[in-house]
Amino acid sequence: MQIRFAYERISRNTRPSSSQVCLALVFWQATNLPEDYLHSHLKKRKIEDLVSEHTSGWTDTLLEVDVRAGARFVPMRLIVNMFRPETIEILYQDRLATTTEPHARRGLIQQSSAPIGLLGLSTTKLRDKCREHIVEMIKSLHYAPQVTAGEESRISYTILEAAQRYYMSTKSPLIGQALMLHAIHYYMKSFVTLTEESANNVYPVMQFYGVTREMYMSSRLLNRQIKYAMHKLSREITGDVLEGLERAMRSRTKDSWGTSFCTFLVLCLCMEGLQIASDTYVVCDMQRAGANSIYNRQQSVDACRNIDENPFSQCKRLFHDIYKSHRESHRVGREGGFNPLATLANNSASGLEQEADIILVNSIYEMVTRSYDEIITLSEKPLVVDENGFGIDPEMIKTNGAGRLVGSFLRSFFSPDWRPAD
């Protein structure tokens, strides 16, 4: 696995200053993260091989189907073709068991796959369709509850709900792009399924091949085609978010603080998601393939550690350097730092002027005071679940990783011994 950071070309003892924010963000933009394995199956050649090796061509049958990642979202409608399976492999796929299924079925589950896919739709058009769908997702009132369903903590839910309100109020393109990036990450890790009506239309063809009707009907090929376009969209939006965050932070003004703060909170959730997905992928492959797995736990541990040490830790440090979060003013004429969360903790006004910024920081501060013991616990969780991988329930990985980075970021606004007043 090749995980490279441009930062490695500089001494690890060098601490980036606020004047180096552009360079630090470019380091993140230049990273591959765990892409060598996490998205290896989404390469165009891999998808083409799936078709050429496991099908005997397409039929003339066209179907209009609705697919979605999350029951509360409006589905995306696509025109698909049926294909003729050449091997049994194309008619089956693996998925993670849901939290509502019996404990005996935890981990990877094999289920049938619908013989449908996209034929003749360009990647550009599919990417545009994916963009429209993601925009609709982040506008949904159900976004925060859907994407955090099953999480024990309410912290991610509160942050996403606050970010949505902030976006609707400010119309900030940067916040919109950050939420889109989060939604794409959610989509990429989800098992994309057909709606009940679409499943009813597709299943008669599946019966011909002797496969069973599933509770969550899906298509292995169609999923890969959609996620291939989503992945391209993700890379594009990641660049836009980093450039926008760089501009906001470079301004070093109070007016930019709310946008920068909200963006980085959402990016913390994205980074947590990457770590969870990376470790889950490796652990599940080890459990599925056993000694034949081409992965080992150290690969995902290294990927998770790189996310911790480079994009997260460096950008967190830069945020506080730029806004001088912890600088106190003891001399006449010297301006103190700007830290609205700490100011509220001292029973003073936040110092923010825009109404949307005030509402945002008040909402987050209220959550912090209500959940600070939990935030401490989350921020002190280990990088990964300390097991060899073969006996880990993937749900343990999610529970361990969710809220860990965002908890660390929120704690960094206060002194180590600070606690909310009773």
C-alpha positions as CSV (number, residue, x, y, z in Angstrom):
1,M,0.0,0.0,0.0
2,Q,1.4,3.4,-1.0
3,I,0.5,6.2,1.4
4,R,2.6,9.2,0.7
5,F,2.5,12.7,2.2
6,A,4.5,15.6,0.8
7,Y,5.1,16.5,4.4
8,E,7.6,13.7,4.7
9,R,10.0,15.7,2.5
10,I,10.3,18.1,5.4
11,S,11.8,17.4,8.7
12,R,9.2,15.9,11.0
13,N,10.3,18.3,13.7
14,T,9.3,21.3,11.6
15,R,6.1,22.9,12.8
16,P,4.1,24.7,10.1
17,S,3.3,28.3,11.0
18,S,0.1,30.1,10.0
19,S,1.9,31.6,7.0
20,Q,2.3,28.0,5.7
21,V,-1.4,27.2,5.6
22,C,-1.5,26.9,1.8
23,L,1.4,24.4,1.9
24,A,-0.1,22.3,4.7
25,L,-3.4,22.0,2.9
26,V,-1.7,21.1,-0.3
27,F,0.0,18.2,1.6
28,W,-3.5,16.9,2.4
29,Q,-4.7,17.4,-1.1
30,A,-1.7,15.5,-2.4
31,T,-2.3,12.4,-0.2
32,N,-3.6,9.1,-1.4
33,L,-4.8,8.0,2.0
34,P,-5.8,4.3,1.9
35,E,-7.0,4.5,-1.7
36,D,-4.8,1.7,-2.9
37,Y,-7.2,-0.8,-1.3
38,L,-10.3,1.1,-0.2
39,H,-11.2,2.2,-3.7
40,S,-9.2,-0.2,-5.8
41,H,-12.3,-2.0,-7.0
42,L,-13.7,1.3,-8.4
43,K,-11.0,1.7,-11.0
44,K,-12.4,1.8,-14.5
45,R,-10.4,-1.2,-15.6
46,K,-11.7,-3.2,-12.7
47,I,-15.3,-2.5,-13.6
48,E,-14.6,-3.3,-17.3
49,D,-13.1,-6.6,-16.2
50,L,-16.1,-7.4,-14.1
51,V,-18.3,-7.1,-17.2
52,S,-16.0,-8.9,-19.6
53,E,-15.1,-11.8,-17.3
54,H,-18.5,-12.5,-15.7
55,T,-21.1,-11.6,-18.3
56,S,-21.9,-12.7,-21.9
57,G,-23.2,-9.3,-23.0
58,W,-26.1,-7.0,-22.5
59,T,-29.7,-7.6,-23.4
60,D,-32.1,-5.1,-25.0
61,T,-34.2,-4.9,-21.8
62,L,-34.3,-1.5,-20.3
63,L,-35.6,-0.8,-16.8
64,E,-36.2,2.4,-14.8
65,V,-35.0,1.9,-11.3
66,D,-34.7,3.9,-8.1
67,V,-31.6,3.5,-5.9
68,R,-30.7,5.0,-2.6
69,A,-28.3,4.9,0.3
70,G,-30.5,5.5,3.3
71,A,-34.2,4.9,3.6
72,R,-35.0,8.5,4.4
73,F,-33.5,10.0,1.3
74,V,-35.3,10.6,-2.0
75,P,-33.9,7.9,-4.4
76,M,-31.9,8.5,-7.5
77,R,-33.6,7.4,-10.7
78,L,-31.6,5.6,-13.4
79,I,-32.2,3.8,-16.7
80,V,-30.4,0.5,-16.6
81,N,-29.9,-2.5,-18.9
82,M,-30.1,-6.2,-18.0
83,F,-27.0,-8.3,-18.7
84,R,-26.5,-12.1,-19.2
85,P,-24.5,-13.6,-16.3
86,E,-21.6,-15.8,-17.5
87,T,-20.5,-16.9,-14.0
88,I,-22.3,-17.3,-10.7
89,E,-19.9,-14.8,-9.1
90,I,-21.6,-11.8,-10.7
91,L,-24.9,-12.8,-9.1
92,Y,-23.6,-12.5,-5.6
93,Q,-22.0,-9.9,-3.5
94,D,-20.9,-9.2,0.1
95,R,-22.3,-6.6,2.5
96,L,-22.0,-5.8,6.1
97,A,-24.8,-7.0,8.4
98,T,-27.0,-4.3,9.8
99,T,-27.4,-3.6,13.5
100,T,-31.0,-4.9,13.3
101,E,-30.0,-8.4,12.1
102,P,-29.2,-11.2,14.5
103,H,-25.8,-11.1,16.2
104,A,-24.9,-14.4,14.6
105,R,-25.0,-12.6,11.2
106,R,-22.5,-9.8,12.2
107,G,-19.7,-9.1,9.8
108,L,-19.8,-9.9,6.1
109,I,-22.9,-11.5,4.6
110,Q,-23.2,-12.8,1.1
111,Q,-26.4,-12.1,-0.8
112,S,-27.7,-12.2,-4.3
113,S,-27.1,-9.4,-6.8
114,A,-29.4,-8.1,-9.5
115,P,-28.1,-8.5,-13.1
116,I,-28.4,-4.9,-14.1
117,G,-26.0,-2.0,-14.9
118,L,-25.5,1.2,-16.8
119,L,-24.8,1.0,-20.6
120,G,-24.1,4.1,-22.7
121,L,-24.2,6.7,-19.9
122,S,-21.0,8.7,-19.9
123,T,-19.1,9.2,-16.6
124,T,-19.6,13.0,-16.9
125,K,-23.4,12.7,-17.1
126,L,-23.4,10.1,-14.3
127,R,-21.2,12.4,-12.1
128,D,-23.6,15.3,-12.8
129,K,-26.5,13.2,-11.8
130,C,-24.6,12.1,-8.6
131,R,-23.9,15.8,-7.8
132,E,-27.6,16.6,-8.1
133,H,-28.5,13.7,-5.8
134,I,-25.9,14.7,-3.2
135,V,-27.2,18.3,-3.1
136,E,-30.7,17.0,-2.5
137,M,-29.4,14.8,0.3
138,I,-27.7,17.6,2.2
139,K,-30.9,19.7,1.9
140,S,-33.0,17.0,3.5
141,L,-34.3,17.5,7.0
142,H,-33.6,13.9,7.5
143,Y,-29.9,14.2,6.6
144,A,-28.4,14.3,10.1
145,P,-30.6,11.6,11.7
146,Q,-30.1,9.3,8.6
147,V,-26.3,9.4,8.4
148,T,-25.8,9.1,12.1
149,A,-28.4,6.3,12.6
150,G,-27.1,3.6,14.9
151,E,-24.4,5.8,16.5
152,E,-24.3,5.7,20.3
153,S,-23.2,9.4,20.6
154,R,-25.3,12.4,19.5
155,I,-22.3,14.6,18.9
156,S,-22.0,13.9,15.2
157,Y,-25.8,14.5,14.8
158,T,-25.6,17.8,16.6
159,I,-22.7,19.0,14.5
160,L,-24.3,18.0,11.2
161,E,-27.6,19.6,12.2
162,A,-25.8,22.8,13.2
163,A,-23.8,22.8,10.0
164,Q,-27.0,22.4,7.9
165,R,-28.7,25.3,9.7
166,Y,-25.6,27.4,9.2
167,Y,-25.5,26.5,5.5
168,M,-29.2,27.3,5.0
169,S,-28.7,30.6,6.8
170,T,-25.5,31.8,5.2
171,K,-25.6,30.1,1.8
172,S,-21.9,29.6,2.1
173,P,-20.5,27.7,-0.8
174,L,-17.7,26.3,1.3
175,I,-20.1,24.9,3.9
176,G,-22.2,23.4,1.2
177,Q,-19.2,21.7,-0.4
178,A,-18.1,20.4,3.0
179,L,-21.5,18.9,3.6
180,M,-21.5,17.4,0.1
181,L,-18.1,15.8,0.8
182,H,-19.5,14.3,3.9
183,A,-22.6,13.0,2.1
184,I,-20.4,11.4,-0.6
185,H,-18.4,9.7,2.1
186,Y,-21.6,8.4,3.6
187,Y,-22.8,7.2,0.1
188,M,-19.5,5.5,-0.6
189,K,-19.6,3.4,2.5
190,S,-23.3,2.6,2.2
191,F,-24.9,-0.5,0.6
192,V,-26.9,1.1,-2.2
193,T,-30.2,-0.7,-2.6
194,L,-33.2,-0.7,-5.0
195,T,-36.5,0.6,-3.7
196,E,-39.2,-1.9,-3.1
197,E,-41.0,-1.0,-6.3
198,S,-37.8,-1.3,-8.4
199,A,-36.9,-4.6,-6.7
200,N,-40.3,-6.0,-7.6
201,N,-39.6,-5.1,-11.3
202,V,-36.1,-6.7,-11.3
203,Y,-36.7,-9.8,-9.3
204,P,-38.7,-11.8,-12.0
205,V,-35.5,-11.8,-14.1
206,M,-33.4,-12.9,-11.2
207,Q,-35.7,-15.9,-10.6
208,F,-34.7,-17.3,-13.9
209,Y,-31.1,-17.7,-12.6
210,G,-32.3,-19.3,-9.3
211,V,-31.3,-16.6,-6.9
212,T,-33.3,-15.7,-3.9
213,R,-35.2,-12.5,-3.1
214,E,-33.3,-10.4,-0.6
215,M,-34.5,-7.9,2.0
216,Y,-32.1,-5.3,0.7
217,M,-31.9,-5.9,-3.1
218,S,-28.9,-4.4,-4.8
219,S,-26.7,-4.8,-7.9
220,R,-22.9,-5.3,-7.5
221,L,-22.2,-3.9,-11.0
222,L,-24.5,-0.9,-10.7
223,N,-23.1,-0.1,-7.3
224,R,-19.6,0.0,-8.6
225,Q,-20.6,2.1,-11.6
226,I,-22.3,4.7,-9.4
227,K,-19.5,4.8,-6.8
228,Y,-16.9,5.2,-9.6
229,A,-18.6,8.4,-10.5
230,M,-19.1,9.4,-6.8
231,H,-15.4,8.8,-6.2
232,K,-14.5,11.2,-9.0
233,L,-16.9,13.8,-7.7
234,S,-15.3,13.3,-4.2
235,R,-11.8,14.1,-5.4
236,E,-13.1,17.2,-7.2
237,I,-15.0,18.5,-4.2
238,T,-12.2,17.7,-1.8
239,G,-10.0,20.1,-3.8
240,D,-12.7,22.8,-3.7
241,V,-13.2,22.4,0.1
242,L,-9.4,22.7,0.8
243,E,-9.0,25.7,-1.4
244,G,-12.0,27.4,0.2
245,L,-10.8,26.6,3.7
246,E,-7.4,28.0,2.8
247,R,-8.9,31.2,1.6
248,A,-11.1,31.5,4.7
249,M,-8.3,30.9,7.1
250,R,-5.8,33.1,5.3
251,S,-8.1,36.1,5.9
252,R,-7.5,35.8,9.6
253,T,-10.6,37.8,10.4
254,K,-13.4,37.3,13.0
255,D,-15.9,37.1,10.1
256,S,-14.1,34.0,8.7
257,W,-14.0,32.1,12.0
258,G,-17.5,30.7,11.9
259,T,-17.1,29.4,8.3
260,S,-13.6,27.9,9.1
261,F,-14.8,26.4,12.3
262,C,-17.9,24.8,10.8
263,T,-15.9,23.5,7.8
264,F,-13.3,21.9,9.9
265,L,-15.9,20.2,12.2
266,V,-17.4,18.6,9.1
267,L,-14.0,17.6,7.8
268,C,-13.2,15.9,11.2
269,L,-16.3,13.7,10.6
270,C,-15.1,13.0,7.1
271,M,-11.6,12.0,8.4
272,E,-13.2,9.8,11.0
273,G,-15.3,8.1,8.3
274,L,-12.1,7.4,6.2
275,Q,-10.4,5.8,9.2
276,I,-13.5,3.7,10.0
277,A,-13.9,2.6,6.4
278,S,-10.2,1.8,6.0
279,D,-10.0,-0.4,9.1
280,T,-13.4,-2.1,8.4
281,Y,-12.3,-2.9,4.8
282,V,-9.1,-4.6,5.9
283,V,-10.7,-6.5,8.8
284,C,-13.6,-7.8,6.7
285,D,-11.2,-9.0,4.0
286,M,-9.1,-10.8,6.6
287,Q,-12.2,-12.4,8.0
288,R,-13.5,-13.4,4.5
289,A,-10.2,-14.6,3.0
290,G,-8.4,-15.8,6.1
291,A,-4.8,-16.7,5.5
292,N,-5.3,-15.8,1.8
293,S,-6.1,-12.2,2.5
294,I,-3.7,-9.8,0.7
295,Y,-4.1,-7.3,3.6
296,N,-2.9,-7.2,7.2
297,R,-4.0,-5.1,10.1
298,Q,-0.9,-3.0,10.1
299,Q,-1.9,-1.5,6.7
300,S,-5.1,0.0,8.1
301,V,-3.3,1.0,11.3
302,D,-0.7,2.9,9.3
303,A,-3.4,4.6,7.2
304,C,-5.4,5.7,10.3
305,R,-2.2,7.0,12.0
306,N,-1.3,9.0,8.9
307,I,-4.7,10.7,8.9
308,D,-4.3,11.5,12.6
309,E,-0.8,12.8,12.3
310,N,-0.9,14.8,9.1
311,P,-4.2,16.3,7.8
312,F,-6.0,16.3,11.2
313,S,-3.2,17.3,13.7
314,Q,-1.5,19.7,11.3
315,C,-4.7,21.5,10.3
316,K,-5.9,21.6,13.9
317,R,-2.7,23.3,14.9
318,L,-2.9,25.7,12.0
319,F,-6.4,26.7,12.9
320,H,-5.3,27.7,16.4
321,D,-2.2,29.3,15.2
322,I,-4.1,31.5,12.7
323,Y,-6.8,32.6,15.0
324,K,-4.4,32.7,18.0
325,S,-7.0,30.7,20.0
326,H,-4.9,30.5,23.2
327,R,-3.0,33.8,23.1
328,E,-3.8,36.1,26.1
329,S,-3.3,39.9,26.0
330,H,-1.4,41.2,29.0
331,R,0.1,44.3,27.4
332,V,-1.6,47.5,26.2
333,G,-1.9,47.6,22.5
334,R,-1.4,43.9,22.0
335,E,-4.4,42.1,20.6
336,G,-5.4,38.9,22.3
337,G,-6.4,35.7,20.6
338,F,-9.9,34.8,19.2
339,N,-11.6,31.8,20.7
340,P,-15.4,32.2,20.9
341,L,-15.9,28.8,22.7
342,A,-13.4,29.7,25.5
343,T,-14.9,33.2,25.7
344,L,-18.4,31.7,26.3
345,A,-16.9,29.4,28.9
346,N,-15.7,32.6,30.7
347,N,-19.3,33.9,30.7
348,S,-18.5,36.6,28.2
349,A,-20.0,37.3,24.7
350,S,-18.5,35.2,22.0
351,G,-17.1,38.2,20.1
352,L,-18.8,37.1,16.9
353,E,-20.9,39.6,15.0
354,Q,-22.8,37.7,12.4
355,E,-26.0,36.3,13.7
356,A,-25.5,32.9,11.9
357,D,-22.0,32.6,13.5
358,I,-23.4,33.4,17.0
359,I,-26.2,30.8,16.6
360,L,-23.6,28.2,15.4
361,V,-21.1,28.7,18.2
362,N,-23.9,28.8,20.8
363,S,-25.3,25.5,19.5
364,I,-21.9,23.8,19.6
365,Y,-21.0,25.3,23.0
366,E,-24.3,24.1,24.5
367,M,-23.5,20.6,23.2
368,V,-19.9,20.8,24.6
369,T,-21.1,21.7,28.1
370,R,-23.8,19.1,28.0
371,S,-21.5,16.3,26.7
372,Y,-18.0,17.2,27.8
373,D,-17.4,14.0,29.8
374,E,-18.3,12.1,26.6
375,I,-16.1,14.3,24.5
376,I,-13.2,13.6,26.7
377,T,-13.9,9.9,26.5
378,L,-14.2,9.9,22.7
379,S,-11.0,12.0,22.2
380,E,-9.0,9.5,24.4
381,K,-10.1,6.4,22.5
382,P,-7.3,4.4,20.9
383,L,-6.5,4.8,17.2
384,V,-8.0,1.4,16.4
385,V,-9.6,-1.5,18.3
386,D,-6.7,-3.4,19.8
387,E,-7.3,-6.8,18.2
388,N,-5.6,-8.8,15.4
389,G,-8.6,-8.3,13.1
390,F,-9.9,-11.9,12.7
391,G,-12.3,-11.7,15.7
392,I,-13.4,-8.1,15.5
393,D,-17.0,-7.2,15.0
394,P,-17.0,-4.3,12.4
395,E,-19.5,-2.5,14.5
396,M,-16.7,-2.2,17.2
397,I,-14.6,-0.2,14.7
398,K,-17.4,2.3,14.1
399,T,-18.1,2.7,17.8
400,N,-14.4,3.3,18.5
401,G,-13.8,5.8,15.7
402,A,-17.0,7.8,15.6
403,G,-16.5,11.2,17.4
404,R,-12.8,10.6,18.2
405,L,-11.3,13.3,16.0
406,V,-14.1,15.8,16.5
407,G,-13.8,15.3,20.2
408,S,-10.1,16.1,20.1
409,F,-10.7,19.2,18.0
410,L,-13.4,20.5,20.4
411,R,-11.2,19.8,23.5
412,S,-8.4,21.8,21.9
413,F,-10.3,25.1,22.4
414,F,-10.0,24.7,26.2
415,S,-7.3,24.2,28.7
416,P,-6.6,20.5,29.6
417,D,-8.1,20.9,33.1
418,W,-11.2,22.9,32.0
419,R,-14.6,21.5,32.9
420,P,-18.1,23.1,32.4
421,A,-19.6,24.8,35.4
422,D,-22.3,22.7,37.1
